[in-house]
Amino acid sequence: MKFKTITWEKGKIVLIDQTKLPGCLVYVRCATVKQLWQAIHDLKVRGAPAIGAAAALGMVLGLSKKNEKSFPELKKNIDMLFKYIASSRPTAVNLAWALGRMRNTAVANRNKPVMAIKKLMLKEAGDIIDEDKASCLAMADNAQVLIRKNDRIMTYCNAGMLATVGCGTALGVIYRANELGKNVKVYSCETRPLLQGARLTCWELYKHKIDVTLICDNMAGYLMQQKRINKIFVGADRIAANGDAANKIGSYSLAVLAAFHKIPFYVVAPYSTFDLSLSLGSEIPIEERDACEIREGWYKRSMVAKGVKIYNPAFDVIPNSLISGIVADTCLIKPPYIKNIKKLRKNQN
């Protein structure tokens, strides 16, 4: 099954509304930056690489509504759009990374006519999308040294085609293994409270005829104890310079369980997800979302007594000591992470 998570069509951003899955495949058309901001915030589009691509196109969309006469006027609008779009979700670094690339493109071409700069920015957004497709394929290939025939892989949240504009990060690895005839079996954790594993990962894998079994999050340890899992692959929303990785809430618990049961735990993410300005994972900003997602998000009536306090962090941080390896688009990174991520940075410069 082929689908496009994000496209630019006739001056609008076209997105899969992931809140409607798996019930129906619906596309939404964002004609304004406000609509895009809402789509990102409400998780109609989600996944670090995907929201990075959406943000880049959002910058183009916002500027298409303006009629600046000079570069200073254009730069002022770019800075306003940067701040506004970046506020939609704080944890995934790809969002600000993509917006930064768009702004840098404008600054590098400041001596050109305004319309010429805007055309170059549209091209830059297209490059970000094309690069994500290529990086997904590269990560999928780089991970194959870790996967053997008939492996039983656990994954968490959704790190597939819906989270990128390519074949995915952690799920891209599985798709590639399947293409190579490795016959892997996948266990997908449901991923409370928004059920991305149940609604999105299982939908993707089932549509692509991958052997997938859904489990509740609190069943993961039992499956490990039964020796039904021998590897875990997850994505990431931000990776610090020491290799600590922020991912969907519950990833830390999974990594602790994996370490106890001596099961390799791998993080799959492109270089754009690394935030080398942060030394430690504890410096990563963690988004806290509305309590209604826990209280009544998937129920006909509230599942919590009125007045009960709710805490709803969207992410947690996996310490580097619990990560067996980080599959990037440039290479497979192994410990010691501080040293090897520094090497990665030098190679990128």
C-alpha positions in Angstrom: 0.0 0.0 0.0 1.4 3.4 -0.9 0.3 6.7 0.5 1.9 10.2 1.0 2.0 11.5 4.5 2.7 15.1 3.4 2.5 16.8 0.0 2.3 20.4 -1.4 -0.5 20.8 -3.9 -1.7 24.0 -5.5 -0.5 26.2 -2.7 -1.8 24.0 0.1 -0.3 21.5 2.5 -2.1 18.1 2.2 -1.8 15.8 5.2 -3.1 12.4 6.3 -5.4 13.1 9.3 -3.8 10.5 11.6 -6.5 11.0 14.2 -9.0 9.3 11.9 -6.9 6.1 11.5 -7.4 3.2 11.5 -11.1 3.8 10.8 -10.6 5.7 7.5 -7.8 7.3 5.5 -8.7 11.0 5.3 -6.6 13.9 3.9 -6.8 17.4 5.2 -5.8 20.5 3.3 -4.2 23.3 5.2 -4.7 26.6 3.5 -3.4 28.7 6.3 -0.6 28.6 8.8 -3.1 28.5 11.7 -4.6 25.3 10.2 -1.1 23.8 9.9 -0.3 24.7 13.5 -3.5 23.1 14.7 -2.8 20.0 12.6 0.6 19.6 14.2 -0.6 20.3 17.7 -3.6 18.0 17.4 -1.5 15.2 16.0 -3.1 15.1 12.7 0.5 15.0 11.5 3.0 13.6 13.9 6.4 12.0 14.1 9.6 14.1 14.2 10.6 13.9 10.6 7.1 14.4 9.3 6.4 17.5 11.4 9.8 18.9 10.3 8.7 18.6 6.7 5.3 20.0 7.5 6.9 23.0 9.3 9.1 23.7 6.3 6.1 23.8 4.0 4.3 25.9 6.7 6.9 28.6 6.3 6.3 28.6 2.5 2.5 28.7 3.1 2.7 31.6 5.5 4.9 33.7 3.2 2.6 33.0 0.3 0.0 35.1 2.1 2.4 38.1 2.4 3.6 40.7 -0.1 6.9 42.0 1.2 8.8 44.7 -0.6 12.2 44.2 0.9 14.4 41.6 2.6 14.1 43.2 6.1 10.3 43.0 5.8 10.6 39.3 4.6 13.0 38.4 7.4 10.6 39.9 10.0 7.8 37.7 8.7 10.1 34.7 8.6 11.0 35.2 12.3 7.4 35.5 13.3 6.5 32.3 11.4 9.4 30.5 12.9 8.3 31.4 16.5 4.7 30.6 15.8 5.1 27.2 14.0 7.8 26.1 16.5 5.3 26.6 19.4 3.0 23.9 18.1 5.1 21.1 19.7 8.2 21.6 21.8 10.0 18.3 22.0 10.7 17.1 18.5 13.9 19.0 17.4 13.2 18.4 13.7 10.5 21.1 13.9 12.9 23.9 14.7 15.7 22.3 12.6 13.6 22.5 9.5 12.4 26.0 10.2 16.1 27.0 10.8 17.0 25.6 7.4 14.3 27.6 5.7 15.4 30.8 7.5 19.0 30.2 6.6 18.1 29.8 2.9 16.5 33.2 3.0 19.4 34.8 4.7 21.9 33.3 2.4 20.0 34.8 -0.6 19.2 38.1 1.0 20.5 40.1 -2.0 18.0 38.5 -4.4 14.5 39.8 -5.1 11.9 38.7 -2.6 10.0 36.5 -5.0 13.2 34.7 -5.9 14.0 34.1 -2.3 10.5 32.6 -1.8 11.0 30.2 -4.7 14.3 29.1 -3.2 12.6 28.5 0.1 10.0 26.3 -1.6 12.8 24.3 -3.2 14.5 24.0 0.2 11.3 22.5 1.6 11.3 20.1 -1.3 14.9 19.2 -0.5 14.0 18.5 3.1 11.3 16.1 2.0 13.6 14.3 -0.5 16.3 14.0 2.0 14.0 12.5 4.5 13.0 9.8 2.0 16.7 9.1 1.3 17.6 9.0 5.0 14.8 6.5 5.8 16.2 4.2 3.2 19.7 4.6 4.5 18.6 3.9 8.1 16.8 0.8 6.9 19.9 -0.5 5.3 22.3 0.4 8.1 20.2 -1.6 10.6 20.2 -4.8 8.7 23.4 -6.0 10.4 21.4 -6.1 13.6 18.5 -8.2 12.2 18.6 -12.0 11.6 16.1 -14.2 10.0 12.9 -14.9 12.1 13.7 -12.2 14.6 10.9 -11.3 17.0 10.9 -7.5 17.2 9.0 -5.3 19.6 8.3 -1.6 18.7 6.6 1.3 20.4 4.5 4.2 19.2 4.7 4.8 15.5 8.0 5.3 13.7 6.9 4.3 10.2 5.6 5.9 7.0 3.1 8.0 8.9 5.9 9.5 11.0 8.1 10.5 8.1 7.7 11.2 4.4 9.7 8.1 3.6 9.5 4.4 4.7 9.9 5.3 8.3 12.7 5.1 10.9 12.1 2.0 13.2 9.5 0.6 10.9 11.6 1.3 7.9 14.1 -1.1 9.3 11.3 -3.8 9.5 10.1 -3.1 6.0 13.6 -3.5 4.6 14.1 -6.8 6.6 10.8 -8.1 5.1 12.0 -7.2 1.6 15.2 -9.2 2.2 13.1 -12.2 3.2 14.1 -12.2 6.9 10.5 -13.1 8.0 10.5 -11.0 11.1 7.6 -11.0 13.5 6.6 -7.7 15.2 4.9 -7.1 18.5 3.5 -3.6 18.7 2.8 -2.0 22.0 -0.5 0.0 22.0 1.2 3.2 23.3 -1.2 4.8 25.8 -2.8 7.3 26.0 -3.1 8.1 22.3 -2.7 4.5 21.0 -0.3 5.3 18.2 1.0 1.7 18.3 -2.5 0.2 18.0 -4.0 2.7 15.6 -1.1 3.6 13.4 1.7 1.0 13.6 -0.6 -2.0 13.4 -2.5 -0.4 10.5 0.7 0.2 8.6 2.2 -3.2 9.1 -1.0 -5.0 8.5 -1.5 -3.1 5.2 2.0 -4.2 4.2 1.4 -7.8 5.1 3.9 -7.8 8.0 3.3 -10.3 10.8 2.2 -8.0 13.6 0.6 -8.7 17.0 -0.8 -5.9 19.2 -0.2 -6.0 23.0 -1.2 -3.7 25.8 1.8 -1.7 27.1 1.9 -3.5 30.4 2.3 -6.9 28.7 5.7 -6.1 27.3 7.7 -7.4 30.4 5.8 -10.6 30.4 6.6 -11.3 26.7 10.3 -10.6 27.4 10.2 -13.0 30.4 8.7 -15.6 28.1 11.6 -15.0 25.6 9.1 -14.1 22.9 11.1 -10.9 22.1 14.7 -10.8 21.0 15.1 -7.1 19.8 13.5 -3.8 20.3 13.5 -0.9 17.8 12.0 2.5 18.5 12.2 6.0 16.9 13.2 9.3 18.7 12.1 12.9 18.8 15.3 14.3 20.0 18.8 12.9 20.8 21.2 14.8 23.0 25.0 14.9 22.4 25.6 12.1 24.9 23.1 9.7 23.2 20.2 10.1 25.6 17.1 9.9 23.5 13.6 11.4 24.0 10.8 9.3 22.7 7.1 8.7 23.3 6.2 8.3 27.0 6.7 4.7 28.0 9.9 4.2 26.1 12.1 4.5 29.2 10.1 1.8 31.0 10.5 -0.5 27.9 14.3 0.2 27.9 14.6 -0.7 31.6 12.7 -3.9 31.0 14.9 -4.7 28.0 18.1 -4.2 30.0 16.8 -6.5 32.8 16.0 -9.2 30.3 19.3 -8.6 28.3 17.4 -7.7 25.1 19.1 -5.3 22.7 17.3 -1.9 22.6 17.9 0.2 19.4 17.0 3.8 18.6 16.5 4.7 14.9 16.7 8.4 13.9 18.2 10.6 11.3 20.9 13.1 11.9 18.3 15.9 11.9 16.9 14.4 15.2 20.2 15.0 17.0 20.4 18.2 19.1 24.1 18.6 19.8 23.4 21.9 21.6 22.2 19.7 24.6 24.7 17.8 26.6 22.3 15.6 28.4 18.8 14.2 27.9 17.6 16.0 31.1 17.9 19.2 29.1 15.3 18.1 26.5 12.0 20.0 26.9 9.2 17.6 27.6 5.7 18.4 26.2 2.8 18.1 28.6 -0.5 17.6 26.9 -4.1 18.1 27.9 -5.6 15.8 30.5 -8.6 15.0 28.3 -6.4 12.6 26.3 -6.2 10.3 29.3 -9.6 11.1 30.9 -11.9 10.7 27.9 -9.9 10.5 24.6 -11.0 7.1 23.5 -14.0 6.6 25.7 -17.7 7.5 25.4 -17.6 8.7 29.0 -14.9 9.8 31.4 -12.9 7.0 32.9 -11.8 9.1 35.8 -13.7 10.4 38.8 -14.4 14.1 38.5 -11.8 16.2 40.2 -8.9 13.6 40.0 -5.7 15.3 39.0 -4.0 14.0 35.8 -0.4 14.3 34.6 0.2 13.7 30.9 3.8 14.1 29.7 4.0 13.1 26.0 7.6 11.9 26.2 10.3 10.5 28.4 14.1 10.2 28.0 16.0 6.9 27.5 19.4 7.1 29.2 22.3 6.2 26.8 23.3 3.4 29.2 20.1 1.5 28.2 20.6 2.0 24.4 22.4 -0.8 22.6 22.9 1.3 19.4 21.6 4.3 17.5 20.8 3.7 13.9 21.4 6.9 12.0 21.2 7.7 8.3 25.0 8.0 8.1 26.1 5.0 10.2 25.3 2.7 13.1 26.5 4.4 16.3 27.6 2.3 19.2 28.9 3.3 22.7 30.8 5.3 23.8 28.2 7.7 22.5 29.8 11.1 23.4 32.9 10.1 21.5 31.1 8.6 18.5 28.5 11.3 18.2 31.3 13.8 18.1 32.7 11.9 15.2 29.3 12.0 13.5 29.2 15.7 13.9 32.6 16.2 12.3 31.6 14.1 9.3 28.5 16.2 8.8 30.4 19.5 8.8 
